């Protein structure tokens, strides 16, 4: 694994621990960490038993690291995220939404794979949205260029990724230019 990917993986894992339960994965696959976030908001009158409404939001973020992102690995990452994440969703009357997010750190990415990544989408409503919905989000950080590519639903995580990775990638590329 490249030094830059190691550094970014550690930085993202550390940053995500503020809001997520981060569980490292060491099974020899590109999946390096599974991060889980759970939130519940409710409104009640005088006592908690007199609840007017409640809404639960969940996110399962899969942090991947691999040398090269190509079409085949992109399909595998999406499949693994959905196969692992879908059984974790427990729709019920207070469930609002669950996000299944994949963040991919790669040294290089094929332009065709990035173009396909932008088109990926998976949305599922549970009981006509009365029991919430699920949205698949994906973002790839190409370390060779510093570009972050996301699908339409992944725009929400793009800003955070730029903030968390931008300075490290820029410093790395500046250091690379000085040594040449």
C-alpha positions in Angstrom: 0.0 0.0 0.0 1.4 3.4 -0.9 2.5 5.8 1.9 -0.1 8.5 0.8 -3.0 6.0 0.9 -1.8 4.8 4.3 -1.7 8.4 5.6 -5.1 9.3 4.2 -6.7 6.1 5.5 -5.4 6.8 9.0 -6.6 10.5 8.7 -10.1 9.5 7.5 -10.5 6.7 10.1 -9.5 9.2 12.8 -11.8 11.9 11.5 -14.7 9.5 11.2 -14.3 8.3 14.9 -15.9 11.7 16.0 -19.3 10.7 14.6 -19.0 7.0 13.6 -18.3 3.8 15.3 -15.2 2.7 13.3 -14.4 -1.0 13.0 -11.2 -1.9 11.3 -11.4 -4.8 8.8 -8.4 -7.0 8.2 -9.5 -9.7 5.8 -7.0 -9.0 3.0 -9.6 -7.3 0.9 -9.7 -3.7 -0.2 -12.2 -3.0 2.6 -10.2 -1.4 5.4 -12.9 -0.1 7.8 -16.6 -0.1 8.4 -18.0 3.0 10.0 -21.5 3.1 11.5 -23.5 6.2 12.4 -26.9 6.1 14.2 -29.1 9.1 15.0 -32.6 9.3 16.6 -34.6 12.5 17.0 -38.0 12.7 18.7 -40.5 15.1 20.1 -42.6 14.5 23.2 -45.0 16.3 25.5 -44.2 16.5 29.2 -43.0 12.8 29.5 -41.1 10.7 27.1 -43.9 8.1 26.9 -46.1 10.8 25.3 -44.0 10.8 22.1 -45.4 12.8 19.2 -42.9 11.7 16.6 -39.5 10.1 16.1 -37.1 9.7 13.2 -34.0 7.5 12.9 -31.2 8.1 10.5 -28.4 5.6 9.9 -25.3 5.5 7.7 -22.9 2.7 7.0 -19.7 4.0 5.4 -17.3 1.5 3.8 -13.7 2.7 3.5 -11.8 1.0 0.7 -8.1 1.3 -0.3 -6.7 -0.1 -3.5 -3.8 0.7 -5.9 -6.0 1.0 -9.1 -9.7 1.5 -9.5 -10.9 -0.1 -12.7 -14.4 -1.2 -13.9 -14.1 -4.7 -12.4 -13.1 -3.5 -8.9 -15.8 -0.8 -9.0 -18.5 -3.4 -9.6 -17.0 -5.6 -6.8 -16.9 -2.6 -4.3 -20.5 -1.7 -5.1 -21.7 -5.3 -4.8 -19.8 -5.8 -1.5 -21.2 -2.6 0.0 -24.8 -3.4 -1.0 -24.5 -7.1 0.1 -23.2 -6.2 3.5 -25.3 -3.1 4.0 -28.8 -4.1 3.0 -29.2 -6.7 5.8 -28.2 -4.0 8.3 -31.2 -1.9 7.4 -34.2 -2.4 9.7 -37.1 -0.4 8.2 -40.0 0.5 10.6 -42.4 3.3 11.2 -39.7 5.6 12.8 -37.0 4.8 10.2 -36.4 7.8 8.0 -33.3 6.9 6.0 -30.2 4.8 5.8 -27.2 5.7 3.6 -24.8 3.0 2.4 -21.7 5.0 1.5 -18.4 3.8 -0.1 -15.3 5.9 0.0 -12.5 4.5 -2.3 -8.9 5.7 -1.9 -6.9 4.7 -5.0 -3.4 5.6 -6.4 -4.8 5.7 -9.9 -8.3 5.4 -11.5 -9.3 4.5 -15.0 -11.3 7.3 -16.6 -13.9 4.8 -17.7 -14.3 3.5 -14.2 -14.8 7.1 -12.9 -17.3 7.8 -15.6 -19.2 4.7 -14.6 -19.0 5.6 -10.9 -20.8 8.9 -11.6 -23.7 6.9 -13.1 -24.1 4.5 -10.2 -27.3 4.7 -8.3 -29.3 2.6 -5.9 -32.4 3.9 -4.1 -35.0 1.8 -2.3 -38.2 2.9 -0.6 -39.6 0.8 2.2 -43.4 0.6 2.2 -43.9 3.6 -0.2 -41.4 5.6 2.0 -43.6 5.3 5.0 -40.9 3.2 6.6 -38.1 5.3 5.1 -35.6 4.8 2.3 -32.1 3.7 1.4 -29.6 5.6 -0.7 -26.3 4.3 -2.1 -23.5 6.9 -2.2 -20.0 6.4 -3.5 -16.9 8.6 -3.8 -13.4 7.8 -5.2 -10.3 9.8 -4.4 -7.7 9.5 -7.2 -4.4 10.2 -5.4 -2.5 10.7 -8.6 -4.6 13.8 -9.5 -6.2 14.7 -6.2 -9.7 14.6 -7.9 -12.7 13.3 -6.0 -15.4 11.7 -8.1 -18.8 11.0 -6.7 -22.2 9.7 -7.9 -25.2 12.0 -7.7 -26.1 11.0 -4.1 -22.5 11.2 -3.1 -22.3 15.0 -3.5 -23.1 15.3 0.2 -19.8 13.6 1.2 -17.7 15.3 -1.4 -17.2 18.5 0.6 -16.0 16.6 3.7 -13.6 14.5 1.6 -12.1 17.6 0.0 -11.7 19.2 3.4 -10.1 16.0 5.0 -7.9 15.0 2.1 -7.1 18.2 0.2 -4.2 19.5 2.3 -2.5 16.1 2.5 -2.7 15.4 -1.2 -1.5 19.0 -2.1 1.4 18.7 0.3 2.4 15.3 -1.1 2.3 16.6 -4.7 4.3 19.7 -3.8 6.9 17.5 -2.1 7.0 15.3 -5.2 7.7 18.3 -7.4 10.6 19.5 -5.2 12.3 16.1 -5.4 12.2 16.1 -9.2 
